[in-house]
Amino acid sequence: MLNDIKKSAEGRMQKSLEALKTDLGKVRTGRAHTGLLDHVMVDYYGTPTAINQVANVTLMDARTIAVQAWEAKLTAAIEKAIRDADLGLNPSSQGNMIRVPMPALTEERRRDLIKVVRTEGENAKVAVRNVRRDANEQFKKLLKDKEVGADDERRAQEDVQKLTDRYIAEVDKLLAAKEADLMAV
């Protein structure tokens, strides 16, 4: 019973770490990559749809993303969606092709991106701590229902705290690596 709760908590902490890795992958470092536009939603006949569901997203070169709409009349909607996505990108249309150049990162922009990265990291830490809180509440409920002893409950809480410390250290390591990557010129 206690081991099931601990395994569940560890799995949820791992998912929080994976979500952070995904979010950090979206923060760009000046190089173009198609994953940057994955979460951009386009108004497709009244339905918000992922950009890769209505267009081909490819790389033209290291600093430019090309978006080719499958339907010509969607080009303007795609361009507007990219502009409104708050990514700091300024797409331009050339017929059915939309070019999305990556602006060079200024020192100020790098600092802004580091703030974004730190916010994502803090959100991941909060998620890990919430998992710890949930597990501890389950342990206390088992103790209250007299399904486990006080010593077992205390040991289980200590184990979950060690897990929490380990995952928060992982989050800090990921953040440090991403910040170093962002500050590298």
C-alpha positions in Angstrom: 0.0 0.0 0.0 2.7 2.5 1.0 4.9 1.3 -1.8 2.1 1.8 -4.3 1.7 5.4 -3.2 5.5 6.0 -3.4 5.7 4.5 -6.9 2.7 6.6 -8.0 4.4 9.7 -6.5 7.6 9.0 -8.3 5.8 8.4 -11.6 4.0 11.8 -11.3 7.3 13.6 -10.4 8.9 12.0 -13.5 6.0 13.3 -15.6 6.5 16.8 -14.2 10.2 16.6 -15.1 9.4 15.5 -18.7 6.9 18.3 -19.0 9.6 20.8 -18.0 12.0 19.3 -20.6 9.3 19.8 -23.2 8.6 23.3 -22.2 12.3 24.2 -22.1 12.6 22.8 -25.6 10.2 25.4 -26.8 12.3 28.3 -25.6 14.5 29.1 -28.5 18.1 29.9 -28.5 18.3 31.8 -31.8 18.3 28.7 -33.9 15.1 27.8 -35.8 13.3 24.5 -35.1 9.9 23.4 -36.1 8.9 22.4 -32.6 8.7 26.1 -31.8 5.4 26.3 -33.6 3.9 23.0 -32.2 1.6 24.7 -29.7 0.4 27.5 -32.1 -3.3 27.1 -32.7 -4.9 28.3 -36.0 -8.6 29.2 -36.4 -9.6 26.5 -38.9 -13.2 27.1 -39.8 -14.1 28.1 -36.2 -12.1 25.3 -34.5 -8.7 25.9 -32.9 -6.3 23.5 -34.6 -2.6 22.9 -34.2 -0.6 24.5 -37.0 1.0 21.1 -38.1 -2.6 19.9 -38.7 -3.3 22.5 -41.4 0.2 23.2 -42.9 3.6 21.7 -43.6 6.2 23.2 -41.2 9.8 22.9 -42.4 13.2 24.6 -42.0 14.4 26.7 -44.9 17.8 27.3 -43.2 19.2 27.5 -39.7 17.4 30.7 -38.9 14.2 30.5 -40.9 11.0 28.3 -40.6 8.8 27.8 -43.6 5.1 27.2 -43.3 3.2 26.0 -46.3 -0.6 26.1 -45.8 -2.6 23.2 -47.3 -5.4 25.6 -48.2 -4.5 29.0 -49.7 -7.2 30.8 -47.7 -5.6 29.7 -44.4 -2.3 31.6 -45.1 -3.5 34.8 -43.4 -5.0 32.9 -40.4 -1.7 31.0 -39.9 0.3 34.2 -40.2 -2.0 35.9 -37.6 -1.8 32.9 -35.3 2.0 32.9 -35.3 2.1 36.6 -34.7 -0.4 36.4 -31.8 1.4 33.4 -30.2 3.6 35.7 -28.1 6.8 34.1 -29.4 8.4 37.3 -30.5 8.2 36.1 -34.2 7.3 38.3 -37.2 6.1 36.0 -40.1 5.9 37.3 -43.6 3.8 35.8 -46.5 5.1 35.1 -50.0 2.2 33.7 -51.9 1.2 30.5 -50.1 4.5 30.3 -48.3 5.0 31.9 -44.9 8.6 32.7 -43.8 9.2 32.9 -40.1 12.7 34.4 -39.6 14.3 33.9 -36.1 15.5 37.3 -34.8 18.9 37.5 -33.4 18.9 37.3 -29.6 19.9 40.6 -27.9 21.2 40.6 -24.4 17.8 42.0 -23.2 15.9 39.2 -25.0 18.2 36.6 -23.5 17.5 38.0 -20.0 13.7 37.9 -20.8 14.0 34.2 -21.9 15.9 33.3 -18.8 13.0 34.8 -16.7 10.7 32.6 -18.7 12.9 29.5 -18.1 13.0 30.2 -14.4 9.3 30.6 -14.3 8.9 27.2 -16.0 11.4 25.7 -13.5 9.5 27.1 -10.6 6.2 25.7 -12.0 7.9 22.3 -12.2 9.1 22.5 -8.6 5.6 23.4 -7.5 4.2 20.4 -9.3 6.8 18.1 -7.6 5.9 19.6 -4.2 2.2 19.1 -4.9 2.9 15.4 -5.6 4.7 15.2 -2.3 1.8 16.9 -0.5 -0.7 14.4 -2.1 1.3 11.4 -1.1 1.7 12.7 2.5 -2.0 13.2 2.7 -2.6 9.6 1.5 -0.1 8.4 4.2 -1.9 10.3 6.9 -5.3 8.9 5.8 -3.9 5.4 6.0 -2.6 6.1 9.5 -5.9 7.6 10.5 -7.8 4.5 9.2 -5.3 2.4 11.2 -4.1 0.6 8.1 -0.4 1.4 8.8 1.6 2.2 11.9 3.0 5.6 12.8 6.6 4.5 12.2 5.8 3.2 8.7 3.9 6.4 7.9 6.9 8.5 9.0 9.4 6.4 7.1 7.2 6.6 3.9 7.1 10.4 4.3 10.8 10.6 4.6 11.2 8.5 1.4 8.9 10.8 -0.5 10.9 13.8 0.8 14.1 12.2 -0.5 12.3 11.7 -3.9 11.2 15.3 -3.9 14.7 16.5 -3.1 16.1 14.4 -6.0 13.6 15.7 -8.5 14.0 19.3 -7.5 17.8 18.9 -7.9 17.1 17.5 -11.4 14.9 20.6 -12.2 17.8 22.9 -11.0 20.3 21.0 -13.2 18.0 21.4 -16.3 17.5 25.1 -15.5 21.3 25.7 -15.2 22.0 24.0 -18.5 19.3 25.9 -20.3 20.4 29.2 -18.8 24.0 28.5 -19.9 22.7 27.6 -23.4 20.8 30.9 -23.6 23.7 33.0 -22.5 26.2 31.4 -24.9 26.7 33.8 -27.8 
